[in-house]
Amino acid sequence: MTTTGPGRPRKQQPSRPGATARDEILDAAAELFTTQGYANTSTRSIAEAVGIRQSSLYHHFSHKDDILEVLLAGTVAGGLAFARTVCALGDGDRSPVAAAARLHAVALYDGTQLCTARWNLGVLYNLPEARSQRFHSFMADRTELRGLYQRLGAELPATGWAGTSQNGDLAFRLVESLVSLRADGLNTPESPLQAADAGIVLCGLADSLAAIRARSAELVTSMG
Amino acid sequence: MTTTGPGRPRKQQPSRPGATARDEILDAAAELFTTQGYANTSTRSIAEAVGIRQSSLYHHFSHKDDILEVLLAGTVAGGLAFARTVCALGDGDRSPVAAAARLHAVALYDGTQLCTARWNLGVLYNLPEARSQRFHSFMADRTELRGLYQRLGAELPATGWAGTSQNGDLAFRLVESLVSLRADGLNTPESPLQAADAGIVLCGLADSLAAIRARSAELVTSMG
Protein backbone atom coordinates (compact mmCIF):
# COMPACT_ATOMS: atom_id res chain seq x y z
CA MET A 1 0.00 0.00 0.00
CA THR A 2 1.32 3.42 -0.94
CA THR A 3 0.83 6.25 1.52
CA THR A 4 1.35 9.90 0.68
CA GLY A 5 2.98 12.72 2.60
CA PRO A 6 6.46 13.34 3.89
CA GLY A 7 6.92 9.93 5.47
CA ARG A 8 5.85 7.81 2.55
CA PRO A 9 8.01 4.84 1.67
CA ARG A 10 9.66 4.48 -1.71
CA LYS A 11 7.31 3.17 -4.33
CA GLN A 12 6.98 -0.59 -4.28
CA GLN A 13 7.26 -0.88 -8.04
CA PRO A 14 10.31 0.99 -9.27
CA SER A 15 9.56 2.60 -12.62
CA ARG A 16 13.23 2.64 -13.61
CA PRO A 17 15.85 -0.02 -14.25
CA GLY A 18 18.02 -0.91 -11.30
CA ALA A 19 17.68 -3.02 -8.22
CA THR A 20 18.33 -0.19 -5.79
CA ALA A 21 17.28 3.38 -5.13
CA ARG A 22 20.80 4.41 -6.05
CA ASP A 23 20.42 2.84 -9.50
CA GLU A 24 17.11 4.59 -9.98
CA ILE A 25 18.64 7.94 -9.03
CA LEU A 26 21.44 7.40 -11.54
CA ASP A 27 18.98 6.48 -14.26
CA ALA A 28 16.74 9.47 -13.62
CA ALA A 29 19.72 11.81 -13.48
CA ALA A 30 21.09 10.39 -16.75
CA GLU A 31 17.76 11.02 -18.44
CA LEU A 32 17.48 14.57 -17.14
CA PHE A 33 21.13 15.49 -17.81
CA THR A 34 20.93 14.28 -21.41
CA THR A 35 17.51 15.72 -22.21
CA GLN A 36 17.34 18.95 -20.20
CA GLY A 37 21.02 19.63 -19.61
CA TYR A 38 23.25 19.21 -16.59
CA ALA A 39 23.11 22.76 -15.27
CA ASN A 40 19.34 22.87 -15.79
CA THR A 41 18.75 19.78 -13.63
CA SER A 42 18.40 20.11 -9.86
CA THR A 43 18.72 17.35 -7.29
CA ARG A 44 15.10 18.16 -6.46
CA SER A 45 13.98 17.34 -9.99
CA ILE A 46 16.01 14.12 -9.93
CA ALA A 47 14.36 13.08 -6.65
CA GLU A 48 10.95 13.90 -8.10
CA ALA A 49 11.65 11.83 -11.19
CA VAL A 50 12.50 8.84 -8.99
CA GLY A 51 9.60 9.42 -6.65
CA ILE A 52 11.69 9.92 -3.51
CA ARG A 53 12.29 12.86 -1.21
CA GLN A 54 15.29 15.10 -1.83
CA SER A 55 16.62 14.16 1.61
CA SER A 56 16.58 10.51 0.58
CA LEU A 57 18.60 11.37 -2.50
CA TYR A 58 21.20 13.08 -0.30
CA HIS A 59 21.56 9.80 1.58
CA HIS A 60 23.11 8.40 -1.61
CA PHE A 61 24.76 11.46 -3.19
CA SER A 62 25.86 14.61 -1.36
CA HIS A 63 26.03 16.75 -4.49
CA LYS A 64 24.80 16.72 -8.06
CA ASP A 65 28.39 16.47 -9.29
CA ASP A 66 28.82 13.19 -7.40
CA ILE A 67 26.06 11.79 -9.59
CA LEU A 68 27.66 13.12 -12.76
CA GLU A 69 30.99 11.64 -11.71
CA VAL A 70 29.49 8.15 -11.42
CA LEU A 71 27.64 8.51 -14.72
CA LEU A 72 30.69 9.75 -16.65
CA ALA A 73 32.83 6.98 -15.18
CA GLY A 74 30.25 4.47 -16.38
CA THR A 75 30.62 5.61 -20.00
CA VAL A 76 34.28 4.56 -20.16
CA ALA A 77 34.49 1.80 -17.53
CA GLY A 78 33.44 -1.07 -19.79
CA GLY A 79 35.57 -0.03 -22.74
CA LEU A 80 38.56 0.65 -20.50
CA ALA A 81 38.36 -2.73 -18.76
CA PHE A 82 38.04 -4.46 -22.12
CA ALA A 83 40.97 -2.51 -23.62
CA ARG A 84 43.20 -3.26 -20.62
CA THR A 85 42.53 -6.96 -20.98
CA VAL A 86 43.10 -6.90 -24.72
CA CYS A 87 46.39 -5.03 -24.26
CA ALA A 88 47.50 -7.57 -21.67
CA LEU A 89 46.88 -10.31 -24.26
CA GLY A 90 48.98 -8.39 -26.76
CA ASP A 91 52.19 -10.27 -26.12
CA GLY A 92 50.80 -13.27 -27.96
CA ASP A 93 50.22 -13.30 -31.71
CA ARG A 94 52.01 -10.32 -33.27
CA SER A 95 50.83 -10.87 -36.84
CA PRO A 96 49.27 -7.80 -38.49
CA VAL A 97 45.83 -9.43 -38.56
CA ALA A 98 45.97 -10.34 -34.86
CA ALA A 99 47.24 -6.89 -33.89
CA ALA A 100 44.61 -5.15 -36.00
CA ALA A 101 41.92 -7.43 -34.54
CA ARG A 102 42.83 -6.17 -31.06
CA LEU A 103 42.30 -2.55 -32.10
CA HIS A 104 39.13 -3.49 -33.99
CA ALA A 105 37.73 -5.40 -31.01
CA VAL A 106 38.37 -2.52 -28.60
CA ALA A 107 36.71 -0.06 -30.97
CA LEU A 108 33.76 -2.37 -31.56
CA TYR A 109 33.24 -3.08 -27.88
CA ASP A 110 33.66 0.56 -26.84
CA GLY A 111 31.43 1.83 -29.64
CA THR A 112 28.75 -0.73 -28.85
CA GLN A 113 28.72 0.47 -25.24
CA LEU A 114 28.32 4.09 -26.37
CA CYS A 115 25.49 3.19 -28.73
CA THR A 116 23.54 0.81 -26.53
CA ALA A 117 23.76 2.43 -23.11
CA ARG A 118 20.31 3.48 -22.00
CA TRP A 119 21.20 7.20 -22.14
CA ASN A 120 23.63 8.91 -24.50
CA LEU A 121 25.81 10.30 -21.73
CA GLY A 122 28.69 11.01 -24.11
CA VAL A 123 26.88 14.23 -25.04
CA LEU A 124 28.16 15.51 -21.68
CA TYR A 125 31.86 14.94 -22.57
CA ASN A 126 32.34 18.40 -24.04
CA LEU A 127 30.54 20.24 -21.24
CA PRO A 128 32.90 22.77 -19.69
CA GLU A 129 31.80 21.34 -16.34
CA ALA A 130 32.92 17.82 -17.29
CA ARG A 131 36.37 19.17 -18.09
CA SER A 132 36.86 20.78 -14.71
CA GLN A 133 39.25 19.44 -12.09
CA ARG A 134 36.25 18.00 -10.25
CA PHE A 135 36.01 15.25 -12.86
CA HIS A 136 39.72 14.59 -13.31
CA SER A 137 39.15 10.92 -12.45
CA PHE A 138 36.81 10.49 -15.44
CA MET A 139 39.17 12.39 -17.72
CA ALA A 140 42.09 10.26 -16.51
CA ASP A 141 40.13 7.10 -17.42
CA ARG A 142 39.22 8.51 -20.83
CA THR A 143 42.85 9.52 -21.42
CA GLU A 144 44.00 6.03 -20.46
CA LEU A 145 41.49 4.50 -22.87
CA ARG A 146 42.68 6.82 -25.65
CA GLY A 147 46.26 5.81 -24.84
CA LEU A 148 45.39 2.12 -25.17
CA TYR A 149 43.89 2.77 -28.62
CA GLN A 150 47.11 4.59 -29.53
CA ARG A 151 49.25 1.74 -28.22
CA LEU A 152 47.28 -0.86 -30.16
CA GLY A 153 47.50 1.32 -33.28
CA ALA A 154 51.25 1.73 -32.90
CA GLU A 155 51.70 -2.07 -32.98
CA LEU A 156 50.41 -2.26 -36.55
CA PRO A 157 52.65 -2.30 -39.62
CA ALA A 158 53.22 1.14 -41.15
CA THR A 159 50.76 0.54 -43.98
CA GLY A 160 48.49 3.49 -43.22
CA TRP A 161 48.73 6.75 -45.11
CA ALA A 162 50.04 8.55 -42.03
CA GLY A 163 52.39 5.82 -40.82
CA THR A 164 51.28 4.40 -37.49
CA SER A 165 51.20 7.64 -35.51
CA GLN A 166 47.50 8.38 -36.08
CA ASN A 167 46.14 4.82 -36.25
CA GLY A 168 44.83 4.53 -32.74
CA ASP A 169 43.72 8.08 -32.25
CA LEU A 170 41.64 8.16 -35.41
CA ALA A 171 39.92 4.95 -34.33
CA PHE A 172 39.21 6.52 -30.94
CA ARG A 173 37.77 9.62 -32.61
CA LEU A 174 35.61 7.58 -34.99
CA VAL A 175 34.21 5.67 -32.01
CA GLU A 176 33.50 8.83 -30.03
CA SER A 177 31.80 10.30 -33.10
CA LEU A 178 29.08 7.71 -32.45
CA VAL A 179 27.92 9.95 -29.61
CA SER A 180 27.02 12.76 -32.01
CA LEU A 181 25.63 10.29 -34.54
CA ARG A 182 23.32 8.97 -31.84
CA ALA A 183 22.38 12.47 -30.72
CA ASP A 184 21.50 13.17 -34.36
CA GLY A 185 19.32 10.06 -34.43
CA LEU A 186 21.40 8.65 -37.29
CA ASN A 187 22.98 5.61 -35.63
CA THR A 188 22.00 2.11 -36.70
CA PRO A 189 22.85 -1.28 -35.17
CA GLU A 190 25.75 -1.42 -37.68
CA SER A 191 27.26 1.91 -36.63
CA PRO A 192 29.74 0.53 -34.05
CA LEU A 193 31.03 -2.05 -36.55
CA GLN A 194 31.33 0.63 -39.25
CA ALA A 195 33.37 2.82 -36.90
CA ALA A 196 35.68 -0.08 -36.00
CA ASP A 197 36.04 -1.05 -39.68
CA ALA A 198 36.82 2.55 -40.65
CA GLY A 199 39.54 2.64 -38.01
CA ILE A 200 41.16 -0.42 -39.62
CA VAL A 201 40.82 0.97 -43.14
CA LEU A 202 42.68 4.10 -42.00
CA CYS A 203 45.49 1.80 -40.82
CA GLY A 204 45.90 0.68 -44.44
CA LEU A 205 44.53 -2.81 -43.76
CA ALA A 206 41.34 -2.73 -45.82
CA ASP A 207 42.46 -5.79 -47.77
CA SER A 208 42.56 -7.90 -44.60
CA LEU A 209 39.32 -6.54 -43.17
CA ALA A 210 37.36 -9.80 -43.38
CA ALA A 211 40.04 -11.75 -41.47
CA ILE A 212 40.44 -8.92 -38.94
CA ARG A 213 36.69 -8.77 -38.37
CA ALA A 214 36.49 -12.53 -37.77
CA ARG A 215 39.36 -12.46 -35.28
CA SER A 216 37.89 -9.40 -33.56
CA ALA A 217 34.51 -11.09 -33.19
CA GLU A 218 36.24 -14.06 -31.53
CA LEU A 219 37.94 -11.70 -29.07
CA VAL A 220 34.71 -9.91 -28.19
CA THR A 221 32.87 -13.21 -27.76
CA SER A 222 35.58 -14.82 -25.65
CA MET A 223 35.81 -11.83 -23.30
CA GLY A 224 32.27 -10.47 -23.40
CA MET B 1 38.61 59.29 -19.44
CA THR B 2 36.62 56.50 -17.83
CA THR B 3 33.98 57.37 -15.28
CA THR B 4 32.39 54.89 -12.91
CA GLY B 5 28.82 54.40 -11.83
CA PRO B 6 25.62 53.49 -13.60
CA GLY B 7 25.89 56.14 -16.29
CA ARG B 8 29.42 55.40 -17.40
CA PRO B 9 30.05 55.21 -21.13
CA ARG B 10 31.30 52.10 -22.81
CA LYS B 11 35.04 51.72 -22.51
CA GLN B 12 36.93 53.69 -25.15
CA GLN B 13 39.31 50.82 -25.85
CA PRO B 14 37.38 47.63 -26.52
CA SER B 15 39.18 44.70 -24.95
CA ARG B 16 37.64 42.24 -27.39
CA PRO B 17 37.79 41.70 -31.13
CA GLY B 18 35.04 43.29 -33.14
CA ALA B 19 34.22 46.72 -34.40
CA THR B 20 30.91 47.00 -32.63
CA ALA B 21 29.39 46.44 -29.22
CA ARG B 22 27.40 43.60 -30.77
CA ASP B 23 30.63 41.85 -31.81
CA GLU B 24 32.04 42.29 -28.33
CA ILE B 25 28.91 40.81 -26.77
CA LEU B 26 29.15 37.80 -29.07
CA ASP B 27 32.82 37.32 -28.24
CA ALA B 28 32.26 37.56 -24.49
CA ALA B 29 29.29 35.19 -24.67
CA ALA B 30 31.30 32.68 -26.73
CA GLU B 31 34.05 32.73 -24.13
CA LEU B 32 31.67 32.28 -21.21
CA PHE B 33 29.51 29.62 -22.92
CA THR B 34 32.55 27.52 -23.81
CA THR B 35 34.40 27.92 -20.51
CA GLN B 36 31.62 28.10 -17.91
CA GLY B 37 28.75 26.48 -19.78
CA TYR B 38 25.67 27.89 -21.45
CA ALA B 39 23.19 27.40 -18.64
CA ASN B 40 25.69 28.75 -16.12
CA THR B 41 26.12 32.03 -18.02
CA SER B 42 23.72 34.91 -17.43
CA THR B 43 23.19 37.94 -19.65
CA ARG B 44 24.38 39.97 -16.65
CA SER B 45 27.73 38.17 -16.63
CA ILE B 46 28.07 38.67 -20.40
CA ALA B 47 27.40 42.40 -20.02
CA GLU B 48 29.94 42.57 -17.21
CA ALA B 49 32.55 40.79 -19.32
CA VAL B 50 32.06 43.37 -22.08
CA GLY B 51 31.96 46.28 -19.68
CA ILE B 52 28.47 47.46 -20.58
CA ARG B 53 25.21 47.63 -18.69
CA GLN B 54 22.76 44.75 -18.96
CA SER B 55 20.19 47.13 -20.44
CA SER B 56 22.65 47.97 -23.21
CA LEU B 57 23.04 44.28 -23.97
CA TYR B 58 19.27 43.95 -24.30
CA HIS B 59 19.41 46.65 -26.95
CA HIS B 60 21.24 44.09 -29.12
CA PHE B 61 19.81 40.76 -27.94
CA SER B 62 16.47 40.24 -26.20
CA HIS B 63 17.37 36.83 -24.80
CA LYS B 64 20.42 34.72 -24.11
CA ASP B 65 19.24 32.17 -26.68
CA ASP B 66 19.33 34.85 -29.39
CA ILE B 67 23.05 35.14 -28.70
CA LEU B 68 23.53 31.36 -28.84
CA GLU B 69 21.61 31.22 -32.10
CA VAL B 70 23.98 33.70 -33.76
CA LEU B 71 27.05 31.92 -32.37
CA LEU B 72 25.91 28.45 -33.47
CA ALA B 73 25.03 29.75 -36.94
CA GLY B 74 28.54 31.19 -37.18
CA THR B 75 30.12 27.77 -36.66
CA VAL B 76 28.57 26.36 -39.85
CA ALA B 77 28.08 29.47 -42.01
CA GLY B 78 31.56 29.51 -43.55
CA GLY B 79 31.72 25.79 -44.23
CA LEU B 80 28.19 25.76 -45.62
CA ALA B 81 28.80 28.67 -48.00
CA PHE B 82 32.01 27.03 -49.19
CA ALA B 83 30.34 23.63 -49.66
CA ARG B 84 27.43 25.16 -51.59
CA THR B 85 29.84 26.85 -53.97
CA VAL B 86 31.91 23.69 -54.40
CA CYS B 87 28.79 21.64 -55.12
CA ALA B 88 27.67 24.20 -57.69
CA LEU B 89 31.03 23.73 -59.43
CA GLY B 90 30.50 20.00 -59.40
CA ASP B 91 29.14 19.76 -62.92
CA GLY B 92 32.61 20.35 -64.31
CA ASP B 93 35.38 17.79 -64.07
CA ARG B 94 33.91 14.44 -63.02
CA SER B 95 37.20 12.53 -62.78
CA PRO B 96 37.70 10.69 -59.48
CA VAL B 97 40.55 13.00 -58.47
CA ALA B 98 38.50 16.14 -59.16
CA ALA B 99 35.45 14.73 -57.35
CA ALA B 100 37.53 13.65 -54.36
CA ALA B 101 39.25 17.04 -54.29
CA ARG B 102 35.86 18.70 -53.87
CA LEU B 103 35.09 16.57 -50.80
CA HIS B 104 38.63 17.08 -49.47
CA ALA B 105 38.44 20.85 -49.92
CA VAL B 106 35.10 21.10 -48.11
CA ALA B 107 36.44 19.01 -45.22
CA LEU B 108 39.66 21.00 -45.07
CA TYR B 109 37.90 24.36 -45.17
CA ASP B 110 35.24 23.33 -42.65
CA GLY B 111 37.76 21.73 -40.31
CA THR B 112 40.04 24.74 -40.48
CA GLN B 113 37.14 26.96 -39.47
CA LEU B 114 36.36 24.70 -36.49
CA CYS B 115 40.00 24.67 -35.38
CA THR B 116 40.85 28.32 -35.87
CA ALA B 117 37.70 30.08 -34.69
CA ARG B 118 38.51 32.13 -31.60
CA TRP B 119 36.29 29.96 -29.37
CA ASN B 120 35.56 26.25 -29.73
CA LEU B 121 31.81 26.69 -30.02
CA GLY B 122 31.33 23.19 -31.42
CA VAL B 123 31.45 21.94 -27.83
CA LEU B 124 27.90 23.29 -27.60
CA TYR B 125 26.57 21.11 -30.46
CA ASN B 126 25.58 18.24 -28.20
CA LEU B 127 23.93 20.40 -25.56
CA PRO B 128 20.32 19.35 -25.12
CA GLU B 129 19.47 23.05 -25.41
CA ALA B 130 21.15 23.34 -28.83
CA ARG B 131 18.98 20.48 -30.08
CA SER B 132 15.72 22.10 -29.08
CA GLN B 133 13.26 23.54 -31.59
CA ARG B 134 14.52 27.00 -30.68
CA PHE B 135 17.68 26.35 -32.66
CA HIS B 136 16.10 24.52 -35.61
CA SER B 137 17.63 27.05 -37.98
CA PHE B 138 21.17 26.10 -36.87
CA MET B 139 20.37 22.40 -37.03
CA ALA B 140 18.89 22.86 -40.52
CA ASP B 141 22.15 24.50 -41.66
CA ARG B 142 24.22 21.73 -40.10
CA THR B 143 21.99 19.09 -41.71
CA GLU B 144 22.37 20.80 -45.09
CA LEU B 145 26.15 20.85 -44.66
CA ARG B 146 26.17 17.15 -43.77
CA GLY B 147 24.01 16.49 -46.84
CA LEU B 148 26.51 18.28 -49.08
CA TYR B 149 29.33 16.11 -47.71
CA GLN B 150 27.16 13.07 -48.44
CA ARG B 151 26.41 14.29 -51.96
CA LEU B 152 30.09 14.90 -52.70
CA GLY B 153 30.95 11.48 -51.27
CA ALA B 154 28.30 9.78 -53.41
CA GLU B 155 29.92 11.18 -56.58
CA LEU B 156 33.10 9.17 -55.99
CA PRO B 157 33.80 5.78 -57.55
CA ALA B 158 32.80 2.83 -55.35
CA THR B 159 36.38 2.12 -54.28
CA GLY B 160 35.78 2.52 -50.55
CA TRP B 161 35.33 -0.45 -48.28
CA ALA B 162 31.69 0.44 -47.68
CA GLY B 163 30.82 1.43 -51.24
CA THR B 164 29.99 5.11 -51.52
CA SER B 165 27.18 5.22 -48.96
CA GLN B 166 29.36 6.24 -46.01
CA ASN B 167 31.99 8.34 -47.83
CA GLY B 168 30.62 11.77 -47.11
CA ASP B 169 29.23 11.09 -43.67
CA LEU B 170 32.48 9.66 -42.34
CA ALA B 171 34.33 12.73 -43.61
CA PHE B 172 31.78 14.95 -41.88
CA ARG B 173 32.22 13.00 -38.63
CA LEU B 174 36.02 13.14 -38.82
CA VAL B 175 35.82 16.91 -39.29
CA GLU B 176 33.42 17.35 -36.38
CA SER B 177 35.71 15.20 -34.22
CA LEU B 178 38.13 18.14 -34.40
CA VAL B 179 35.88 19.86 -31.88
CA SER B 180 36.63 17.23 -29.22
CA LEU B 181 40.27 17.07 -30.26
CA ARG B 182 40.51 20.82 -29.68
CA ALA B 183 38.65 20.58 -26.38
CA ASP B 184 41.19 17.93 -25.39
CA GLY B 185 44.02 20.31 -26.32
CA LEU B 186 45.33 17.74 -28.83
CA ASN B 187 44.79 19.58 -32.11
CA THR B 188 47.75 20.78 -34.15
CA PRO B 189 47.89 23.03 -37.23
CA GLU B 190 47.90 19.80 -39.28
CA SER B 191 44.71 18.41 -37.73
CA PRO B 192 42.24 19.78 -40.32
CA LEU B 193 44.35 18.40 -43.19
CA GLN B 194 44.64 15.02 -41.42
CA ALA B 195 40.87 14.86 -41.03
CA ALA B 196 40.33 15.71 -44.70
CA ASP B 197 42.98 13.18 -45.77
CA ALA B 198 41.42 10.48 -43.58
CA GLY B 199 38.07 11.13 -45.21
CA ILE B 200 39.63 10.49 -48.63
CA VAL B 201 41.46 7.36 -47.45
CA LEU B 202 38.12 5.96 -46.26
CA CYS B 203 36.80 6.51 -49.80
CA GLY B 204 39.46 4.07 -51.02
CA LEU B 205 41.50 6.77 -52.75
CA ALA B 206 44.68 6.71 -50.66
CA ASP B 207 46.78 6.05 -53.77
CA SER B 208 45.65 9.34 -55.33
CA LEU B 209 45.97 11.37 -52.16
CA ALA B 210 48.82 13.59 -53.34
CA ALA B 211 46.95 14.61 -56.52
CA ILE B 212 43.71 15.09 -54.57
CA ARG B 213 45.46 17.28 -52.01
CA ALA B 214 47.00 19.46 -54.70
CA ARG B 215 43.67 19.93 -56.46
CA SER B 216 41.93 20.60 -53.13
CA ALA B 217 44.49 23.25 -52.21
CA GLU B 218 43.81 24.99 -55.54
CA LEU B 219 40.09 24.99 -54.80
CA VAL B 220 40.54 26.41 -51.32
CA THR B 221 42.92 29.08 -52.58
CA SER B 222 40.73 30.09 -55.50
CA MET B 223 37.64 30.44 -53.34
CA GLY B 224 39.11 31.48 -50.00
Interface residues (C-beta under 8 A of the other chain):
Chain A: T34 T35 Q36 G37 Y38 A39 N40 G122 V123 L124 Y125 N126 L127 P128 E129 R131 G160 W161 A162 Q166 D169 L170 R173 L174 E176 S177 V179 S180 L181 A183 L186 Q194 D197 A198 V201 L202 G204 A206 L209
Chain B: T34 T35 Q36 G37 Y38 A39 N40 G122 V123 L124 Y125 N126 L127 P128 E129 R131 G160 W161 A162 Q166 D169 L170 R173 L174 E176 S177 V179 S180 L181 A183 L186 Q194 D197 A198 V201 L202 G204 A206 L209
